[in-house]
């Protein structure tokens, strides 16, 4: 039971990290698109694609947390 709680907390931390990273990348994409510049050799569309990937990872971590919760309920 304690392992499930620890794993759930770790998944939540990764989800929060991906949320913040995705938001930061989205802001960088908006700024580079507004200024019509490239930053580090990346066009604005690439910043948006990387941000979308981070948000997809958030969805994946939420699914993992839901699965761990349902499995812990099943064990009881």
MARVOLO-976743 format. One record per residue (C-alpha): x negated, y negated, z negated; residue number from 1; residue in one letter. Coordinates in nm, 2 decimals. Example, Ala and Ser with C-alpha at 12.3 -4.5 7.8 and 13.67 -1.06 7.14 Angstrom:
[[-1.23,0.45,-0.78],1,A]
[[-1.37,0.11,-0.71],2,S]
This chain:
[[0.00,0.00,0.00],1,X]
[[-0.28,-0.24,-0.08],2,X]
[[-0.45,-0.17,0.25],3,X]
[[-0.13,-0.27,0.43],4,X]
[[-0.12,-0.60,0.24],5,X]
[[-0.48,-0.67,0.31],6,X]
[[-0.45,-0.58,0.68],7,X]
[[-0.14,-0.80,0.70],8,X]
[[-0.32,-1.09,0.55],9,X]
[[-0.61,-1.05,0.79],10,X]
[[-0.37,-1.04,1.09],11,X]
[[-0.21,-1.36,0.96],12,X]
[[-0.54,-1.53,0.94],13,X]
[[-0.63,-1.43,1.29],14,X]
[[-0.29,-1.55,1.41],15,X]
[[-0.34,-1.89,1.24],16,X]
[[-0.69,-1.92,1.40],17,X]
[[-0.55,-1.84,1.74],18,X]
[[-0.27,-2.10,1.69],19,X]
[[-0.52,-2.37,1.61],20,X]
[[-0.75,-2.27,1.89],21,X]
[[-0.47,-2.26,2.14],22,X]
[[-0.35,-2.60,2.03],23,X]
[[-0.70,-2.75,2.06],24,X]
[[-0.75,-2.60,2.40],25,X]
[[-0.41,-2.73,2.51],26,X]
[[-0.50,-3.09,2.40],27,X]
[[-0.84,-3.06,2.58],28,X]
[[-0.65,-2.95,2.89],29,X]
[[-0.41,-3.24,2.87],30,X]
[[-0.69,-3.50,2.82],31,X]
[[-0.91,-3.36,3.10],32,X]
[[-0.60,-3.36,3.33],33,X]
[[-0.51,-3.72,3.24],34,X]
[[-0.87,-3.84,3.30],35,X]
[[-0.91,-3.62,3.61],36,X]
[[-1.24,-3.49,3.48],37,X]
[[-1.40,-3.16,3.42],38,X]
[[-1.55,-3.07,3.08],39,X]
[[-1.82,-2.81,3.06],40,X]
[[-1.76,-2.72,3.42],41,X]
[[-1.40,-2.62,3.35],42,X]
[[-1.11,-2.77,3.54],43,X]
[[-0.80,-2.86,3.34],44,X]
[[-0.61,-2.55,3.47],45,X]
[[-0.87,-2.33,3.31],46,X]
[[-0.83,-2.49,2.97],47,X]
[[-0.45,-2.43,3.00],48,X]
[[-0.51,-2.07,3.10],49,X]
[[-0.74,-2.01,2.80],50,X]
[[-0.48,-2.18,2.57],51,X]
[[-0.21,-1.95,2.71],52,X]
[[-0.43,-1.65,2.63],53,X]
[[-0.47,-1.77,2.27],54,X]
[[-0.09,-1.81,2.24],55,X]
[[-0.04,-1.45,2.38],56,X]
[[-0.28,-1.33,2.11],57,X]
[[-0.06,-1.51,1.85],58,X]
[[0.24,-1.30,1.98],59,X]
[[0.03,-0.99,1.96],60,X]
[[-0.07,-1.05,1.60],61,X]
[[0.29,-1.12,1.51],62,X]
[[0.39,-0.78,1.66],63,X]
[[0.11,-0.61,1.47],64,X]
[[0.24,-0.77,1.14],65,X]
[[0.59,-0.66,1.22],66,X]
[[0.48,-0.31,1.29],67,X]
[[0.28,-0.29,0.97],68,X]
[[0.58,-0.42,0.78],69,X]
[[0.81,-0.16,0.93],70,X]
[[0.57,0.12,0.87],71,X]
[[0.53,0.02,0.50],72,X]
[[0.91,0.02,0.47],73,X]
[[0.93,0.36,0.63],74,X]
[[0.68,0.50,0.37],75,X]
[[0.90,0.40,0.08],76,X]
